[in-house]
Amino acid sequence: MSRIAYVNGRYLPHRQAVVHIEDRGYQFADGVYEVIAVERGRLVDEEPHLERLARSLGELRIASPMPEDALKAVMREVLRRNRVRDGTIYLQLTRGVAPRDHPFPPASETAVVMTAKRSRPQSPRVAEDGVRVITVPDNRWGRCDIKSVSLLPNVLAKQRAREAGAYEAWFVDASGHVTEGSSTNAWIVTAEGKLVTRPASHAILNGITRQRAIKLARASGLALEERPFTVPEAKAAREAFLTSTTSHVLAITEIDGTVIGNGKAGSFATELRRSYLDFSRGAGPEA
Ligand code: PDD
């Protein structure tokens, strides 16, 4: 079965799904995106993802291409045509097509692309063993809160992680504090059992999984503090973990070669992962 993409009003096999060479997303990375998980046919945290999309568009002054209901209908149609019940849907919206020139074009129509893909559940082994991260200087722009398709520093950081045999790279700011991962948010657990994650600001993408994990942690009575933490603090932490749409909650067992805790997924990460998976499998409107 060939995969079907939505491209500016049409549903096309991927082979034929193309965008114009003067799409500003292609030429200037002038666009935004979202990745939403689909679990048992439901879109996980659909509303907060769409709110963040609207916010990203607003911050870049890109016009909304269609009412939210229409966007939701297209997402469901893309999932249906690709027979995705467990996987992800990818939405990309750009400022559209115009002759190449830096200022906003006087008239352009927001271009919309959506794709969906199936995914297998992460092996329980990965969750139990945890993953390795490396740290890299944060060389990104000052508006990481916008989910822009301009991801070159993230791509380079992730590649460095892969070449170092690690799962993720954590960006570290000029003051030595961890901002976030190249495609995930960063957390530690202190010796006293307090969860720590950096507060939402222009320095990080406010992850939907991050926000959900904060709610779940608070609901189960865990102590939580939103504040920056340093690399030495993370290396000495009782636990470390990361969150994202595709990784859910995932324990970190090594940072730059330093083993965290006993080198296995800790109890806080394991418990939070379980409650996140319970939530995501039961939540959200039927797709
Ligand atoms: N990445 N930080 C960055 C830089 C990200 O790109 C992402 C998401 C996150 C986690 O956000 P969320 O919990 O909303 O997925 C944090 C997506 C999954 C991606 O680029 O594929």
Boltz pocket constraint, residues with backbone or C-beta under 6 A from the ligand:
constraints:
  - pocket:
      binder: B
      contacts: [[A, 35], [A, 144], [A, 154], [A, 180], [A, 181], [A, 182], [A, 183], [A, 184], [A, 185], [A, 205], [A, 206], [A, 207], [A, 208], [A, 209], [A, 210], [A, 243], [A, 244], [A, 245], [A, 246]]
      max_distance: 6.0
